[in-house]
């Protein structure tokens, strides 16, 4: 398991709290950095803006909501995939939206997975545990972009 942080991009404070509690209940030790909108997420990931501290965040996993203020999740995903520094980040879209268009567009833009947020706390805890196990323990990651020959 990696000790890199998890970036949670979520504007709903109740969903942030639920996610933090679910990860704690599943004993996922990674710290969680929260971005409240797409602009803040991009600032953190690219090391720009007032909330970044000027060092790009290198998370083990990005949990990205679709419906965000200022810049929506799909545009965040498009910008991440369009930049060599973030093109290979593991991004899981975690949203209440079950709209086929959101799901299809997320995958077209390079989401590693699309997970609909469970409504009940117990189901959410179970899903968070599965996310953590798969994306932080079982799944192999790329540490750096491959060399261009």
N, C-alpha and C positions, 0 to 999 in steps of 0.2 A: 504494500500500500504506500502511496506517495504521501509526503507531508505538505505538498502544495495546497494552497487554499482552494476552496470552491467559490466561484462567483455566482451569486444568486441575483438575477435581474428581475425584480418584482416590485410593483408599485403599491400593492395592497398590504398594509401592515399586518392584517390578520393572517394572510398567506405566508408572510415572512416569518411570523411567530410560529405558525404551524410547521413550517419547514424546519426551523431551528429546533423545535421540540422533537420532531420526527427523527432528525439526524442524531440528536442526543440520545433518544430512546434506542436507536440502533447502534449506539456506541461508535459512530463514525467520527474519528478524531480530528479530521481536517477542520481548520478554521473556515468560517464562512464570511465572505465579504459581500455586503449587500449594496447593490446599485438600485436606486429607486426609479430610474428611467433609462431610456436608451442612450441619451447624451452622457449621463454619468458612467454607464457601462463602457462606452467607447473611450471616454477620458481615462478610465482606470486601465483599460487594456492597451491603450496606445501611449500612456504616460504623459497625457496632456491635460490641461484644464486644472481648475482649483482643487478638485477632489482627488487627484491622482498622486500627489506627492512627487510627481515628475519621474517616477520609475514605473515602467510598464508592469502591470500585474501579469504573472504567468500562472494562471490557475490550472489545476488538474482537470477541472470540469467547469463548464458554464451551464447553468440552469437558466433558461431564457423564456420569459413569458412573451406571448405574441402581442397582447394589447397593453402597450406602454405609452405613457405621455411623452411628448416632445419628439422622440424618434421611436417608431414601433419596433417590435422584436424582429420582424422580417427584414427591415432595413438594417438593423444591427447585424443580423446574420449575413446579409449581402455585403456589408462593409468588411466584416471579419474575413469572409472567404475571398474578398478582392484584394487583400493585403497579404503579402508574403509572410509577414511576421505572425499573423494570426490565422492563416489559411488552414492550418492543421489542428487548431484547437478542437477539443471534443465539446460540441455544443448539443445539449439535449433541450429541446423545446418542451417546457412544462407549462401547460396552459389549461384553462377551463374550456377553451373553444374546441368544439367537436366539428367545426365547419370543415368540410372536405377541401375547400379552397386553401384554408390555413395549413392543413396537413400536407397537401400536395406541394404548396409553395415552400413550406419549410424543408421538405426533402429536396426539392429542386434547387434550393439555395445552399444545400450542403449540411443540413442538420443530421447528426448521427442517429437521432431518435426523436420521436414525438410521443409524449406521454400526456394523457389527459389527467388532470388533477382529480384524484378521488375526493368525494364530498365528505365522507366520514373520517374522523380522526384515526380510527384503527386501520382503515384501508389506506389512509395516507401514510401512516407509520410503516405499514407493510411495503408499500410502493417505494418509500424512501430507502428502506433497507435493501430492496432489490436493486435500486439505482446505484446505491453505494457499493454493493457487492460487485455488480457487473462492471461499472465504469471505473471504480477506484482499485479493484483487486484483480478481477479476472481478465478484463480487456487489456490488451497490449497497446501501448501508446507510442507515438513518435516524439522523440525529444527535440529534434531539430529537423528542418527541411532537408531533403536529400540534396546531395551535391549535384550541380548541373554539369554535365559532361559535354 
